[in-house]
Amino acid sequence: MLPPIEFQKPLISAEQLEARVASLAEEIRADYAEAVLPISVIVVLKGACFFAIDLLKKLDLPCRMDFLQASSYSGMGSTGEVRLHSDITLPVAGTDVLLIEDIVDTGLTASWLAQHLTSHRPATVRLCTLLDKPSARRIAVRIDYIGFTVPEAFVLGYGLDYDEGYRNLPAIYTVG
Ligand code: IMP
């Protein structure tokens, strides 16, 4: 059973998401103009999938897509420990990797994943996150592309969940 949550005005509306995703795609396309193509886009499941699919539909650049699944959150809090549930299957050695996250909160997951991908010997690794919550940071992470900076609050919708629910909300809401 999902906890009942009363949603008020979204923190980020579907229209704002659509506009920012389009401008991010343009920034990324311009930055990768000189890249070894196709680039390797690695999507962190499950939270980043809505964002990644919308972004890639707008990204006018040859790319390959792969997924990995990691978690460090349980309910509404970080466990402080990153667990890799499934890894990439495409070889990424020598390619330009773009890692797509839903949110960088403590920074533990993104920093662990960037190191993990670096061990596959790509040419470069860049990080793109839909949301950045800098007030919760516990470890420094270099983020190359940020959709929106959000305040210290639990957020959900557009891929982000609460106990696996609410991912399919078309906008982003805060809880609590
Ligand atoms: P971090 O390792 O603390 O940076 O958190 C990374 C992961 O925790 C994200 O990829 C999300 O899956 C989850 N997470 C962190 N903050 C939130 C939130 O406010 N709402 C939903 N999920 C979150």
Backbone and ligand atoms as CSV (ligand in chain L), in Angstrom:
chain,resi,resn,atom,element,x,y,z
A,1,MET,N,N,0.845,-1.214,0.000
A,1,MET,CA,C,0.000,0.000,0.000
A,1,MET,C,C,0.871,1.252,0.000
A,2,LEU,N,N,0.588,2.169,-0.907
A,2,LEU,CA,C,1.330,3.427,-0.921
A,2,LEU,C,C,0.724,4.378,0.096
A,3,PRO,N,N,1.558,5.128,0.808
A,3,PRO,CA,C,0.999,6.078,1.772
A,3,PRO,C,C,0.215,7.160,1.043
A,4,PRO,N,N,-0.927,7.593,1.598
A,4,PRO,CA,C,-1.681,8.656,0.925
A,4,PRO,C,C,-0.928,9.981,1.030
A,5,ILE,N,N,-0.744,10.641,-0.088
A,5,ILE,CA,C,-0.033,11.922,-0.095
A,5,ILE,C,C,-0.921,12.927,-0.809
A,6,GLU,N,N,-1.071,14.096,-0.205
A,6,GLU,CA,C,-1.863,15.128,-0.872
A,6,GLU,C,C,-0.942,16.021,-1.677
A,7,PHE,N,N,-1.139,16.019,-2.980
A,7,PHE,CA,C,-0.266,16.816,-3.822
A,7,PHE,C,C,-0.865,18.188,-4.077
A,8,GLN,N,N,-0.050,19.208,-3.796
A,8,GLN,CA,C,-0.485,20.578,-4.053
A,8,GLN,C,C,0.132,20.997,-5.385
A,9,LYS,N,N,0.563,22.227,-5.450
A,9,LYS,CA,C,1.210,22.741,-6.656
A,9,LYS,C,C,2.562,22.024,-6.831
A,10,PRO,N,N,2.905,21.614,-8.059
A,10,PRO,CA,C,4.198,20.954,-8.204
A,10,PRO,C,C,5.366,21.904,-7.954
A,11,LEU,N,N,6.475,21.326,-7.513
A,11,LEU,CA,C,7.712,22.110,-7.365
A,11,LEU,C,C,8.234,22.448,-8.759
A,12,ILE,N,N,8.136,21.451,-9.672
A,12,ILE,CA,C,8.549,21.655,-11.064
A,12,ILE,C,C,7.448,21.071,-11.952
A,13,SER,N,N,6.854,21.900,-12.771
A,13,SER,CA,C,5.713,21.461,-13.590
A,13,SER,C,C,6.192,20.656,-14.802
A,14,ALA,N,N,5.260,19.957,-15.428
A,14,ALA,CA,C,5.574,19.182,-16.636
A,14,ALA,C,C,6.108,20.100,-17.737
A,15,GLU,N,N,5.574,21.310,-17.814
A,15,GLU,CA,C,6.020,22.262,-18.850
A,15,GLU,C,C,7.452,22.709,-18.580
A,16,GLN,N,N,7.754,22.961,-17.304
A,16,GLN,CA,C,9.140,23.351,-16.958
A,16,GLN,C,C,10.106,22.203,-17.246
A,17,LEU,N,N,9.680,20.977,-16.944
A,17,LEU,CA,C,10.532,19.813,-17.212
A,17,LEU,C,C,10.813,19.707,-18.702
A,18,GLU,N,N,9.762,19.841,-19.486
A,18,GLU,CA,C,9.927,19.683,-20.941
A,18,GLU,C,C,10.885,20.731,-21.502
A,19,ALA,N,N,10.727,21.975,-21.047
A,19,ALA,CA,C,11.581,23.057,-21.568
A,19,ALA,C,C,13.033,22.853,-21.148
A,20,ARG,N,N,13.236,22.455,-19.896
A,20,ARG,CA,C,14.628,22.293,-19.420
A,20,ARG,C,C,15.296,21.086,-20.072
A,21,VAL,N,N,14.537,20.017,-20.264
A,21,VAL,CA,C,15.104,18.830,-20.923
A,21,VAL,C,C,15.571,19.214,-22.327
A,22,ALA,N,N,14.779,20.016,-23.033
A,22,ALA,CA,C,15.159,20.435,-24.385
A,22,ALA,C,C,16.433,21.277,-24.349
A,23,SER,N,N,16.546,22.198,-23.373
A,23,SER,CA,C,17.743,23.046,-23.360
A,23,SER,C,C,18.969,22.243,-22.916
A,24,LEU,N,N,18.788,21.280,-22.017
A,24,LEU,CA,C,19.913,20.416,-21.628
A,24,LEU,C,C,20.417,19.603,-22.821
A,25,ALA,N,N,19.487,19.082,-23.613
A,25,ALA,CA,C,19.863,18.282,-24.785
A,25,ALA,C,C,20.710,19.130,-25.734
A,26,GLU,N,N,20.350,20.388,-25.860
A,26,GLU,CA,C,21.096,21.283,-26.741
A,26,GLU,C,C,22.509,21.538,-26.192
A,27,GLU,N,N,22.596,21.776,-24.860
A,27,GLU,CA,C,23.923,21.974,-24.214
A,27,GLU,C,C,24.803,20.756,-24.437
A,28,ILE,N,N,24.242,19.584,-24.237
A,28,ILE,CA,C,25.018,18.341,-24.351
A,28,ILE,C,C,25.457,18.135,-25.796
A,29,ARG,N,N,24.552,18.357,-26.727
A,29,ARG,CA,C,24.888,18.182,-28.148
A,29,ARG,C,C,26.078,19.084,-28.517
A,30,ALA,N,N,26.029,20.328,-28.058
A,30,ALA,CA,C,27.112,21.262,-28.387
A,30,ALA,C,C,28.433,20.800,-27.766
A,31,ASP,N,N,28.394,20.328,-26.511
A,31,ASP,CA,C,29.629,19.903,-25.834
A,31,ASP,C,C,30.250,18.656,-26.460
A,32,TYR,N,N,29.414,17.791,-27.003
A,32,TYR,CA,C,29.931,16.531,-27.557
A,32,TYR,C,C,30.181,16.609,-29.066
A,33,ALA,N,N,30.189,17.823,-29.609
A,33,ALA,CA,C,30.363,17.969,-31.058
A,33,ALA,C,C,31.652,17.304,-31.539
A,34,GLU,N,N,32.701,17.347,-30.686
A,34,GLU,CA,C,34.005,16.786,-31.078
A,34,GLU,C,C,34.217,15.367,-30.541
A,35,ALA,N,N,33.208,14.780,-29.959
A,35,ALA,CA,C,33.390,13.498,-29.264
A,35,ALA,C,C,33.568,12.333,-30.222
A,36,VAL,N,N,34.099,11.248,-29.639
A,36,VAL,CA,C,34.166,9.992,-30.380
A,36,VAL,C,C,32.729,9.463,-30.400
A,37,LEU,N,N,32.171,9.333,-31.596
A,37,LEU,CA,C,30.763,8.946,-31.665
A,37,LEU,C,C,30.629,7.476,-32.027
A,38,PRO,N,N,29.627,6.770,-31.597
A,38,PRO,CA,C,28.550,7.241,-30.731
A,38,PRO,C,C,28.999,7.337,-29.269
A,39,ILE,N,N,28.355,8.238,-28.528
A,39,ILE,CA,C,28.645,8.308,-27.098
A,39,ILE,C,C,27.878,7.181,-26.388
A,40,SER,N,N,28.352,6.826,-25.187
A,40,SER,CA,C,27.686,5.774,-24.406
A,40,SER,C,C,26.869,6.436,-23.300
A,41,VAL,N,N,25.561,6.363,-23.430
A,41,VAL,CA,C,24.681,6.950,-22.412
A,41,VAL,C,C,24.296,5.850,-21.432
A,42,ILE,N,N,24.651,6.050,-20.158
A,42,ILE,CA,C,24.363,5.035,-19.136
A,42,ILE,C,C,23.313,5.613,-18.178
A,43,VAL,N,N,22.179,4.943,-18.125
A,43,VAL,CA,C,21.042,5.439,-17.347
A,43,VAL,C,C,20.944,4.666,-16.027
A,44,VAL,N,N,20.831,5.411,-14.934
A,44,VAL,CA,C,20.727,4.760,-13.625
A,44,VAL,C,C,19.256,4.463,-13.332
A,45,LEU,N,N,18.966,3.173,-13.267
A,45,LEU,CA,C,17.599,2.727,-12.974
A,45,LEU,C,C,17.345,2.809,-11.470
A,46,LYS,N,N,16.077,3.018,-11.081
A,46,LYS,CA,C,14.974,3.182,-12.016
A,46,LYS,C,C,14.647,4.657,-12.202
A,47,GLY,N,N,15.104,5.477,-11.264
A,47,GLY,CA,C,14.630,6.857,-11.190
A,47,GLY,C,C,14.895,7.725,-12.401
A,48,ALA,N,N,16.010,7.455,-13.119
A,48,ALA,CA,C,16.394,8.363,-14.216
A,48,ALA,C,C,15.742,7.996,-15.542
A,49,CYS,N,N,14.916,6.945,-15.576
A,49,CYS,CA,C,14.492,6.475,-16.903
A,49,CYS,C,C,13.531,7.437,-17.617
A,50,PHE,N,N,12.618,8.071,-16.896
A,50,PHE,CA,C,11.693,9.006,-17.572
A,50,PHE,C,C,12.499,10.169,-18.166
A,51,PHE,N,N,13.386,10.721,-17.345
A,51,PHE,CA,C,14.230,11.848,-17.754
A,51,PHE,C,C,15.107,11.453,-18.935
A,52,ALA,N,N,15.760,10.297,-18.824
A,52,ALA,CA,C,16.717,9.888,-19.861
A,52,ALA,C,C,16.018,9.693,-21.204
A,53,ILE,N,N,14.853,9.089,-21.177
A,53,ILE,CA,C,14.160,8.834,-22.447
A,53,ILE,C,C,13.735,10.157,-23.089
A,54,ASP,N,N,13.199,11.071,-22.298
A,54,ASP,CA,C,12.818,12.383,-22.856
A,54,ASP,C,C,14.048,13.122,-23.379
A,55,LEU,N,N,15.147,13.034,-22.624
A,55,LEU,CA,C,16.379,13.738,-23.028
A,55,LEU,C,C,16.928,13.150,-24.330
A,56,LEU,N,N,16.987,11.833,-24.400
A,56,LEU,CA,C,17.586,11.203,-25.578
A,56,LEU,C,C,16.741,11.421,-26.827
A,57,LYS,N,N,15.426,11.546,-26.650
A,57,LYS,CA,C,14.578,11.824,-27.822
A,57,LYS,C,C,14.894,13.191,-28.404
A,58,LYS,N,N,15.419,14.081,-27.541
A,58,LYS,CA,C,15.743,15.437,-28.001
A,58,LYS,C,C,17.227,15.597,-28.359
A,59,LEU,N,N,18.052,14.587,-28.041
A,59,LEU,CA,C,19.502,14.715,-28.233
A,59,LEU,C,C,19.884,14.294,-29.652
A,60,ASP,N,N,20.277,15.302,-30.423
A,60,ASP,CA,C,20.584,15.062,-31.830
A,60,ASP,C,C,22.052,14.647,-31.959
A,61,LEU,N,N,22.344,13.415,-31.544
A,61,LEU,CA,C,23.719,12.923,-31.479
A,61,LEU,C,C,23.668,11.397,-31.521
A,62,PRO,N,N,24.556,10.742,-32.300
A,62,PRO,CA,C,24.552,9.282,-32.283
A,62,PRO,C,C,24.942,8.779,-30.886
A,63,CYS,N,N,24.137,7.915,-30.324
A,63,CYS,CA,C,24.493,7.372,-29.012
A,63,CYS,C,C,24.036,5.930,-28.856
A,64,ARG,N,N,24.700,5.231,-27.943
A,64,ARG,CA,C,24.275,3.906,-27.536
A,64,ARG,C,C,23.745,4.065,-26.117
A,65,MET,N,N,22.829,3.182,-25.729
A,65,MET,CA,C,22.202,3.349,-24.419
A,65,MET,C,C,22.338,2.066,-23.616
A,66,ASP,N,N,22.688,2.214,-22.354
A,66,ASP,CA,C,22.722,1.048,-21.475
A,66,ASP,C,C,22.220,1.483,-20.101
A,67,PHE,N,N,22.022,0.501,-19.242
A,67,PHE,CA,C,21.422,0.768,-17.931
A,67,PHE,C,C,22.249,0.091,-16.852
A,68,LEU,N,N,22.215,0.671,-15.691
A,68,LEU,CA,C,22.651,-0.070,-14.516
A,68,LEU,C,C,21.703,0.307,-13.393
A,69,GLN,N,N,21.666,-0.547,-12.391
A,69,GLN,CA,C,20.753,-0.269,-11.281
A,69,GLN,C,C,21.535,-0.260,-9.979
A,70,ALA,N,N,21.373,0.836,-9.271
A,70,ALA,CA,C,22.068,0.973,-7.993
A,70,ALA,C,C,21.110,1.608,-7.002
A,71,SER,N,N,21.356,1.375,-5.720
A,71,SER,CA,C,20.525,2.047,-4.737
A,71,SER,C,C,21.327,2.374,-3.495
A,72,SER,N,N,20.915,3.458,-2.858
A,72,SER,CA,C,21.521,3.808,-1.571
A,72,SER,C,C,20.438,4.359,-0.666
A,73,TYR,N,N,19.204,4.317,-1.173
A,73,TYR,CA,C,18.089,4.895,-0.428
A,73,TYR,C,C,17.124,3.811,0.004
A,74,SER,N,N,16.546,4.004,1.161
A,74,SER,CA,C,15.492,3.113,1.616
A,74,SER,C,C,14.404,4.025,2.167
A,75,GLY,N,N,13.184,3.930,1.631
A,75,GLY,CA,C,12.106,4.846,2.053
A,75,GLY,C,C,12.495,6.271,1.721
A,76,MET,N,N,12.604,7.139,2.750
A,76,MET,CA,C,12.908,8.553,2.480
A,76,MET,C,C,14.298,8.940,2.976
A,77,GLY,N,N,15.192,7.949,3.172
A,77,GLY,CA,C,16.512,8.302,3.683
A,77,GLY,C,C,17.626,7.497,3.062
A,78,SER,N,N,18.826,8.072,3.073
A,78,SER,CA,C,20.003,7.398,2.521
A,78,SER,C,C,20.519,6.377,3.530
A,79,THR,N,N,20.906,5.186,3.039
A,79,THR,CA,C,21.496,4.169,3.925
A,79,THR,C,C,22.985,4.427,4.083
A,80,GLY,N,N,23.533,5.280,3.226
A,80,GLY,CA,C,24.964,5.578,3.285
A,80,GLY,C,C,25.807,4.535,2.577
A,81,GLU,N,N,25.155,3.510,2.024
A,81,GLU,CA,C,25.907,2.423,1.377
A,81,GLU,C,C,25.331,2.190,-0.010
A,82,VAL,N,N,26.204,2.168,-1.022
A,82,VAL,CA,C,25.730,1.996,-2.399
A,82,VAL,C,C,25.752,0.511,-2.762
A,83,ARG,N,N,24.635,0.035,-3.322
A,83,ARG,CA,C,24.579,-1.366,-3.775
A,83,ARG,C,C,24.310,-1.376,-5.275
A,84,LEU,N,N,25.137,-2.138,-6.004
A,84,LEU,CA,C,24.950,-2.271,-7.450
A,84,LEU,C,C,24.106,-3.522,-7.686
A,85,HIS,N,N,22.905,-3.329,-8.239
A,85,HIS,CA,C,22.005,-4.478,-8.451
A,85,HIS,C,C,22.208,-5.085,-9.833
A,86,SER,N,N,22.495,-4.233,-10.833
A,86,SER,CA,C,22.815,-4.776,-12.159
A,86,SER,C,C,23.751,-3.813,-12.855
A,87,ASP,N,N,24.626,-4.378,-13.684
A,87,ASP,CA,C,25.705,-3.591,-14.284
A,87,ASP,C,C,25.442,-3.384,-15.784
A,88,ILE,N,N,26.255,-2.535,-16.402
A,88,ILE,CA,C,26.144,-2.329,-17.850
A,88,ILE,C,C,26.574,-3.602,-18.586
A,89,THR,N,N,26.070,-3.746,-19.793
A,89,THR,CA,C,26.461,-4.906,-20.604
A,89,THR,C,C,27.240,-4.478,-21.852
A,90,LEU,N,N,27.118,-3.194,-22.247
A,90,LEU,CA,C,27.865,-2.703,-23.411
A,90,LEU,C,C,29.312,-2.435,-23.026
A,91,PRO,N,N,30.271,-2.729,-23.916
A,91,PRO,CA,C,31.647,-2.301,-23.622
A,91,PRO,C,C,31.744,-0.784,-23.812
A,92,VAL,N,N,32.328,-0.086,-22.850
A,92,VAL,CA,C,32.409,1.380,-22.964
A,92,VAL,C,C,33.852,1.869,-23.049
A,93,ALA,N,N,34.801,0.951,-23.073
A,93,ALA,CA,C,36.216,1.347,-23.129
A,93,ALA,C,C,36.462,2.236,-24.348
A,94,GLY,N,N,37.155,3.341,-24.132
A,94,GLY,CA,C,37.513,4.246,-25.222
A,94,GLY,C,C,36.388,5.156,-25.693
A,95,THR,N,N,35.206,5.029,-25.104
A,95,THR,CA,C,34.079,5.868,-25.547
A,95,THR,C,C,33.846,7.018,-24.555
A,96,ASP,N,N,33.077,8.001,-25.006
A,96,ASP,CA,C,32.675,9.095,-24.117
A,96,ASP,C,C,31.370,8.692,-23.432
A,97,VAL,N,N,31.449,8.584,-22.095
A,97,VAL,CA,C,30.296,8.105,-21.324
A,97,VAL,C,C,29.543,9.289,-20.717
A,98,LEU,N,N,28.240,9.249,-20.875
A,98,LEU,CA,C,27.374,10.226,-20.204
A,98,LEU,C,C,26.482,9.449,-19.236
A,99,LEU,N,N,26.719,9.676,-17.943
A,99,LEU,CA,C,25.960,8.983,-16.899
A,99,LEU,C,C,24.742,9.838,-16.551
A,100,ILE,N,N,23.558,9.210,-16.583
A,100,ILE,CA,C,22.326,9.979,-16.335
A,100,ILE,C,C,21.697,9.549,-15.013
A,101,GLU,N,N,21.598,10.497,-14.085
A,101,GLU,CA,C,21.023,10.263,-12.752
A,101,GLU,C,C,19.719,11.037,-12.613
A,102,ASP,N,N,18.872,10.579,-11.681
A,102,ASP,CA,C,17.654,11.347,-11.399
A,102,ASP,C,C,17.947,12.505,-10.444
A,103,ILE,N,N,18.690,12.182,-9.356
A,103,ILE,CA,C,18.968,13.231,-8.369
A,103,ILE,C,C,20.305,12.936,-7.689
A,104,VAL,N,N,21.079,13.970,-7.456
A,104,VAL,CA,C,22.286,13.829,-6.643
A,104,VAL,C,C,21.960,14.460,-5.301
A,105,ASP,N,N,21.975,13.610,-4.277
A,105,ASP,CA,C,21.542,14.015,-2.945
A,105,ASP,C,C,22.781,14.026,-2.039
A,106,THR,N,N,23.093,12.925,-1.348
A,106,THR,CA,C,24.347,12.883,-0.578
A,106,THR,C,C,25.542,12.878,-1.527
A,107,GLY,N,N,25.337,12.385,-2.746
A,107,GLY,CA,C,26.420,12.294,-3.723
A,107,GLY,C,C,27.096,10.927,-3.726
A,108,LEU,N,N,26.726,10.069,-2.773
A,108,LEU,CA,C,27.412,8.774,-2.654
A,108,LEU,C,C,27.217,7.906,-3.896
A,109,THR,N,N,25.976,7.832,-4.392
A,109,THR,CA,C,25.700,6.957,-5.539
A,109,THR,C,C,26.435,7.455,-6.782
A,110,ALA,N,N,26.285,8.742,-7.082
A,110,ALA,CA,C,26.899,9.277,-8.305
A,110,ALA,C,C,28.415,9.137,-8.257
A,111,SER,N,N,29.000,9.396,-7.094
A,111,SER,CA,C,30.452,9.317,-7.008
A,111,SER,C,C,30.912,7.860,-7.133
A,112,TRP,N,N,30.185,6.941,-6.516
A,112,TRP,CA,C,30.522,5.507,-6.613
A,112,TRP,C,C,30.390,5.041,-8.061
A,113,LEU,N,N,29.309,5.451,-8.725
A,113,LEU,CA,C,29.068,5.001,-10.110
A,113,LEU,C,C,30.097,5.589,-11.074
A,114,ALA,N,N,30.461,6.843,-10.872
A,114,ALA,CA,C,31.461,7.462,-11.761
A,114,ALA,C,C,32.779,6.701,-11.643
A,115,GLN,N,N,33.140,6.337,-10.406
A,115,GLN,CA,C,34.383,5.555,-10.209
A,115,GLN,C,C,34.264,4.175,-10.839
A,116,HIS,N,N,33.109,3.577,-10.659
A,116,HIS,CA,C,32.860,2.240,-11.207
A,116,HIS,C,C,32.998,2.263,-12.734
A,117,LEU,N,N,32.411,3.280,-13.370
A,117,LEU,CA,C,32.482,3.359,-14.837
A,117,LEU,C,C,33.901,3.665,-15.291
A,118,THR,N,N,34.615,4.476,-14.524
A,118,THR,CA,C,36.003,4.793,-14.866
A,118,THR,C,C,36.851,3.518,-14.929
A,119,SER,N,N,36.499,2.526,-14.116
A,119,SER,CA,C,37.270,1.270,-14.123
A,119,SER,C,C,37.094,0.510,-15.436
A,120,HIS,N,N,36.066,0.889,-16.230
A,120,HIS,CA,C,35.878,0.269,-17.559
A,120,HIS,C,C,36.712,0.971,-18.641
A,121,ARG,N,N,37.541,1.924,-18.240
A,121,ARG,CA,C,38.460,2.638,-19.132
A,121,ARG,C,C,37.793,3.391,-20.295
A,122,PRO,N,N,36.752,4.182,-20.010
A,122,PRO,CA,C,36.188,5.026,-21.070
A,122,PRO,C,C,37.128,6.186,-21.367
A,123,ALA,N,N,36.894,6.889,-22.500
A,123,ALA,CA,C,37.712,8.073,-22.801
A,123,ALA,C,C,37.390,9.175,-21.796
A,124,THR,N,N,36.104,9.403,-21.552
A,124,THR,CA,C,35.670,10.415,-20.574
A,124,THR,C,C,34.402,9.914,-19.888
A,125,VAL,N,N,34.137,10.472,-18.698
A,125,VAL,CA,C,32.856,10.219,-18.015
A,125,VAL,C,C,32.309,11.573,-17.588
A,126,ARG,N,N,31.098,11.880,-18.035
A,126,ARG,CA,C,30.423,13.101,-17.557
A,126,ARG,C,C,29.124,12.700,-16.885
A,127,LEU,N,N,28.706,13.549,-15.951
A,127,LEU,CA,C,27.498,13.253,-15.179
A,127,LEU,C,C,26.415,14.292,-15.485
A,128,CYS,N,N,25.234,13.785,-15.792
A,128,CYS,CA,C,24.067,14.654,-16.013
A,128,CYS,C,C,22.995,14.230,-15.024
A,129,THR,N,N,22.511,15.155,-14.227
A,129,THR,CA,C,21.441,14.823,-13.291
A,129,THR,C,C,20.252,15.745,-13.514
A,130,LEU,N,N,19.069,15.157,-13.417
A,130,LEU,CA,C,17.875,15.993,-13.540
A,130,LEU,C,C,17.816,16.977,-12.374
A,131,LEU,N,N,18.057,16.460,-11.148
A,131,LEU,CA,C,17.932,17.306,-9.959
A,131,LEU,C,C,19.217,17.262,-9.141
A,132,ASP,N,N,19.519,18.386,-8.536
A,132,ASP,CA,C,20.650,18.463,-7.616
A,132,ASP,C,C,20.119,19.003,-6.290
A,133,LYS,N,N,20.452,18.267,-5.196
A,133,LYS,CA,C,20.037,18.728,-3.857
A,133,LYS,C,C,21.314,18.985,-3.055
A,134,PRO,N,N,21.976,20.124,-3.314
A,134,PRO,CA,C,23.318,20.343,-2.735
A,134,PRO,C,C,23.334,20.402,-1.215
A,135,SER,N,N,22.209,20.748,-0.596
A,135,SER,CA,C,22.187,20.877,0.873
A,135,SER,C,C,22.393,19.525,1.568
A,136,ALA,N,N,22.181,18.415,0.851
A,136,ALA,CA,C,22.316,17.083,1.472
A,136,ALA,C,C,23.664,16.432,1.187
A,137,ARG,N,N,24.555,17.144,0.511
A,137,ARG,CA,C,25.794,16.525,0.025
A,137,ARG,C,C,26.706,16.047,1.159
A,138,ARG,N,N,27.195,14.811,1.029
A,138,ARG,CA,C,28.171,14.279,1.997
A,138,ARG,C,C,29.518,14.031,1.352
A,139,ILE,N,N,29.535,14.031,0.026
A,139,ILE,CA,C,30.800,13.785,-0.673
A,139,ILE,C,C,30.786,14.672,-1.928
A,140,ALA,N,N,31.934,15.273,-2.258
A,140,ALA,CA,C,31.980,16.169,-3.425
A,140,ALA,C,C,31.840,15.362,-4.710
A,141,VAL,N,N,30.992,15.829,-5.599
A,141,VAL,CA,C,30.800,15.169,-6.890
A,141,VAL,C,C,30.841,16.232,-7.970
A,142,ARG,N,N,31.554,15.936,-9.049
A,142,ARG,CA,C,31.556,16.875,-10.171
A,142,ARG,C,C,30.353,16.575,-11.051
A,143,ILE,N,N,29.467,17.557,-11.184
A,143,ILE,CA,C,28.274,17.368,-12.019
A,143,ILE,C,C,28.420,18.260,-13.249
A,144,ASP,N,N,28.316,17.673,-14.421
A,144,ASP,CA,C,28.511,18.443,-15.652
A,144,ASP,C,C,27.231,19.114,-16.125
A,145,TYR,N,N,26.093,18.459,-15.898
A,145,TYR,CA,C,24.805,19.020,-16.349
A,145,TYR,C,C,23.775,18.839,-15.240
A,146,ILE,N,N,23.131,19.956,-14.886
A,146,ILE,CA,C,22.101,19.914,-13.836
A,146,ILE,C,C,20.810,20.479,-14.425
A,147,GLY,N,N,19.723,19.709,-14.293
A,147,GLY,CA,C,18.430,20.205,-14.778
A,147,GLY,C,C,17.910,21.308,-13.870
A,148,PHE,N,N,17.740,20.972,-12.584
A,148,PHE,CA,C,17.214,21.920,-11.600
A,148,PHE,C,C,17.900,21.680,-10.260
A,149,THR,N,N,18.123,22.753,-9.525
A,149,THR,CA,C,18.590,22.629,-8.143
A,149,THR,C,C,17.359,22.691,-7.249
A,150,VAL,N,N,17.248,21.714,-6.326
A,150,VAL,CA,C,16.045,21.653,-5.486
A,150,VAL,C,C,16.415,21.854,-4.022
A,151,PRO,N,N,15.436,22.302,-3.216
A,151,PRO,CA,C,15.719,22.525,-1.792
A,151,PRO,C,C,15.785,21.213,-1.013
A,152,GLU,N,N,16.170,21.286,0.234
A,152,GLU,CA,C,16.269,20.119,1.132
A,152,GLU,C,C,14.859,19.627,1.462
A,153,ALA,N,N,14.337,18.740,0.640
A,153,ALA,CA,C,13.004,18.155,0.877
A,153,ALA,C,C,12.965,16.886,0.053
A,154,PHE,N,N,12.105,15.957,0.442
A,154,PHE,CA,C,11.979,14.734,-0.350
A,154,PHE,C,C,11.119,15.065,-1.570
A,155,VAL,N,N,11.593,14.674,-2.735
A,155,VAL,CA,C,10.863,14.980,-3.968
A,155,VAL,C,C,10.466,13.687,-4.670
A,156,LEU,N,N,9.383,13.729,-5.402
A,156,LEU,CA,C,8.967,12.544,-6.166
A,156,LEU,C,C,8.222,12.947,-7.431
A,157,GLY,N,N,8.065,11.960,-8.309
A,157,GLY,CA,C,7.410,12.178,-9.603
A,157,GLY,C,C,8.429,12.199,-10.733
A,158,TYR,N,N,7.978,12.033,-11.975
A,158,TYR,CA,C,8.822,12.047,-13.180
A,158,TYR,C,C,10.003,11.082,-12.991
A,159,GLY,N,N,9.705,9.910,-12.481
A,159,GLY,CA,C,10.727,8.881,-12.289
A,159,GLY,C,C,11.144,8.672,-10.841
A,160,LEU,N,N,11.074,9.735,-10.051
A,160,LEU,CA,C,11.503,9.599,-8.648
A,160,LEU,C,C,10.364,9.012,-7.825
A,161,ASP,N,N,10.729,8.084,-6.940
A,161,ASP,CA,C,9.688,7.333,-6.227
A,161,ASP,C,C,9.675,7.604,-4.731
A,162,TYR,N,N,8.562,7.184,-4.133
A,162,TYR,CA,C,8.507,6.989,-2.695
A,162,TYR,C,C,8.007,5.567,-2.509
A,163,ASP,N,N,8.843,4.703,-1.944
A,163,ASP,CA,C,8.497,3.279,-1.817
A,163,ASP,C,C,7.998,2.685,-3.129
A,164,GLU,N,N,8.693,2.986,-4.202
A,164,GLU,CA,C,8.426,2.466,-5.551
A,164,GLU,C,C,7.164,3.043,-6.196
A,165,GLY,N,N,6.453,3.911,-5.510
A,165,GLY,CA,C,5.248,4.509,-6.096
A,165,GLY,C,C,5.507,5.922,-6.583
A,166,TYR,N,N,4.537,6.450,-7.278
A,166,TYR,CA,C,4.477,7.851,-7.727
A,166,TYR,C,C,5.465,8.207,-8.833
A,167,ARG,N,N,6.189,7.218,-9.369
A,167,ARG,CA,C,7.159,7.540,-10.417
A,167,ARG,C,C,6.471,8.138,-11.643
A,168,ASN,N,N,5.224,7.708,-11.896
A,168,ASN,CA,C,4.562,8.112,-13.139
A,168,ASN,C,C,3.856,9.467,-13.048
A,169,LEU,N,N,4.041,10.206,-11.954
A,169,LEU,CA,C,3.489,11.571,-11.925
A,169,LEU,C,C,4.238,12.395,-12.971
A,170,PRO,N,N,3.534,13.205,-13.766
A,170,PRO,CA,C,4.205,13.929,-14.851
A,170,PRO,C,C,5.010,15.149,-14.401
A,171,ALA,N,N,4.855,15.536,-13.114
A,171,ALA,CA,C,5.586,16.701,-12.599
A,171,ALA,C,C,6.308,16.274,-11.317
A,172,ILE,N,N,7.089,17.191,-10.746
A,172,ILE,CA,C,7.828,16.865,-9.503
A,172,ILE,C,C,7.210,17.603,-8.333
A,173,TYR,N,N,6.991,16.831,-7.247
A,173,TYR,CA,C,6.344,17.359,-6.053
A,173,TYR,C,C,7.259,17.176,-4.838
A,174,THR,N,N,7.064,17.991,-3.827
A,174,THR,CA,C,7.788,17.770,-2.562
A,174,THR,C,C,6.840,17.102,-1.570
A,175,VAL,N,N,7.436,16.355,-0.660
A,175,VAL,CA,C,6.645,15.665,0.372
A,175,VAL,C,C,7.210,16.052,1.723
A,176,GLY,N,N,6.295,16.281,2.684
A,176,GLY,CA,C,6.712,16.508,4.070
A,176,GLY,C,C,7.277,17.894,4.326
L,1,IMP,P1,P,22.539,9.850,-3.064
L,1,IMP,O1,O,23.424,8.638,-3.151
L,1,IMP,O2,O,22.218,10.195,-1.633
L,1,IMP,O3,O,23.053,11.038,-3.836
L,1,IMP,O4,O,21.128,9.471,-3.616
L,1,IMP,C1,C,20.973,8.934,-4.839
L,1,IMP,C2,C,19.666,8.210,-4.993
L,1,IMP,O5,O,18.786,8.297,-3.862
L,1,IMP,C3,C,18.936,8.851,-6.137
L,1,IMP,O6,O,19.381,8.323,-7.363
L,1,IMP,C4,C,17.496,8.553,-5.806
L,1,IMP,O7,O,17.149,7.280,-6.312
L,1,IMP,C5,C,17.453,8.524,-4.284
L,1,IMP,N1,N,16.977,9.833,-3.757
L,1,IMP,C6,C,17.711,10.782,-3.155
L,1,IMP,N2,N,16.944,11.837,-2.807
L,1,IMP,C7,C,15.690,11.533,-3.203
L,1,IMP,C8,C,14.436,12.242,-3.140
L,1,IMP,O8,O,14.296,13.373,-2.642
L,1,IMP,N3,N,13.364,11.593,-3.701
L,1,IMP,C9,C,13.449,10.365,-4.279
L,1,IMP,N4,N,14.600,9.675,-4.348
L,1,IMP,C10,C,15.709,10.250,-3.817
